Amino acid sequence: MLSGSPSSQAPLWFKSSYSGGNTTECVEAAIVPQGLLIRDSKRSGNSHVEISTEAWQSFVDWHAEQCDLS
């Protein structure tokens, strides 16, 4: 789901810890009650992607299986 509409309280955005010193290709995320928001740090004024808590957990579980992180 794409969104760009302002909410009653602005989300607190943070950069990925995997970005390191690379400032040209980075994403930012914000944790909100409904789940997670993700945006391009170079275009922070544009739309963001909203991911539900359930969808994010499914992704994390799938990734753990693929990487055998158990």
C-alpha beads as a LAMMPS data file, in Angstrom:
LAMMPS data file: protein, C-alpha beads

70 atoms
69 bonds

1 atom types
1 bond types

-500.0 500.0 xlo xhi
-500.0 500.0 ylo yhi
-500.0 500.0 zlo zhi

Masses

1 110.0

Atoms # bond

1 1 1 0.000 0.000 0.000
2 1 1 1.427 3.360 -0.969
3 1 1 0.720 6.343 1.157
4 1 1 1.900 9.845 1.607
5 1 1 -0.841 11.343 3.679
6 1 1 0.184 13.035 6.888
7 1 1 -0.923 11.461 10.137
8 1 1 -1.888 13.149 13.379
9 1 1 1.592 12.407 14.747
10 1 1 4.689 12.389 12.549
11 1 1 6.528 9.031 12.549
12 1 1 10.096 8.827 13.861
13 1 1 12.244 7.781 10.883
14 1 1 15.584 5.974 11.189
15 1 1 18.110 4.765 8.609
16 1 1 19.009 1.153 8.073
17 1 1 22.035 0.035 10.054
18 1 1 23.217 -1.716 6.873
19 1 1 23.590 1.611 5.082
20 1 1 26.988 2.253 6.627
21 1 1 28.768 5.203 5.069
22 1 1 26.880 4.913 1.798
23 1 1 24.685 7.989 1.705
24 1 1 23.545 7.585 -1.897
25 1 1 21.458 4.428 -1.569
26 1 1 19.566 4.203 1.678
27 1 1 16.126 3.483 3.013
28 1 1 14.528 4.825 6.145
29 1 1 11.954 3.081 8.289
30 1 1 9.525 4.109 10.991
31 1 1 7.695 1.804 13.373
32 1 1 4.034 2.723 13.790
33 1 1 1.164 0.971 15.617
34 1 1 -0.104 -0.540 12.333
35 1 1 3.301 -1.924 11.349
36 1 1 6.216 -0.417 9.480
37 1 1 6.736 2.488 7.080
38 1 1 9.578 2.466 4.532
39 1 1 10.761 5.327 2.315
40 1 1 13.665 6.397 0.130
41 1 1 15.926 8.605 2.232
42 1 1 16.826 10.715 -0.806
43 1 1 13.154 11.478 -1.408
44 1 1 11.822 11.693 2.127
45 1 1 9.055 14.099 1.114
46 1 1 7.557 11.590 -1.325
47 1 1 5.284 8.647 -0.635
48 1 1 6.209 5.759 1.609
49 1 1 5.270 2.097 1.725
50 1 1 3.169 0.812 4.616
51 1 1 3.653 -2.795 5.728
52 1 1 1.370 -4.414 8.278
53 1 1 2.804 -6.011 11.396
54 1 1 1.652 -9.427 10.165
55 1 1 3.224 -9.027 6.727
56 1 1 6.519 -7.832 8.233
57 1 1 6.614 -10.787 10.643
58 1 1 5.974 -13.182 7.749
59 1 1 8.870 -11.627 5.834
60 1 1 11.211 -11.841 8.845
61 1 1 10.235 -15.489 9.432
62 1 1 10.751 -16.347 5.752
63 1 1 14.128 -14.619 5.691
64 1 1 15.256 -16.467 8.828
65 1 1 14.338 -19.766 7.169
66 1 1 16.208 -18.852 3.977
67 1 1 19.320 -17.852 5.919
68 1 1 18.949 -20.661 8.459
69 1 1 19.296 -18.223 11.358
70 1 1 17.676 -20.498 13.901

Bonds

1 1 1 2
2 1 2 3
3 1 3 4
4 1 4 5
5 1 5 6
6 1 6 7
7 1 7 8
8 1 8 9
9 1 9 10
10 1 10 11
11 1 11 12
12 1 12 13
13 1 13 14
14 1 14 15
15 1 15 16
16 1 16 17
17 1 17 18
18 1 18 19
19 1 19 20
20 1 20 21
21 1 21 22
22 1 22 23
23 1 23 24
24 1 24 25
25 1 25 26
26 1 26 27
27 1 27 28
28 1 28 29
29 1 29 30
30 1 30 31
31 1 31 32
32 1 32 33
33 1 33 34
34 1 34 35
35 1 35 36
36 1 36 37
37 1 37 38
38 1 38 39
39 1 39 40
40 1 40 41
41 1 41 42
42 1 42 43
43 1 43 44
44 1 44 45
45 1 45 46
46 1 46 47
47 1 47 48
48 1 48 49
49 1 49 50
50 1 50 51
51 1 51 52
52 1 52 53
53 1 53 54
54 1 54 55
55 1 55 56
56 1 56 57
57 1 57 58
58 1 58 59
59 1 59 60
60 1 60 61
61 1 61 62
62 1 62 63
63 1 63 64
64 1 64 65
65 1 65 66
66 1 66 67
67 1 67 68
68 1 68 69
69 1 69 70
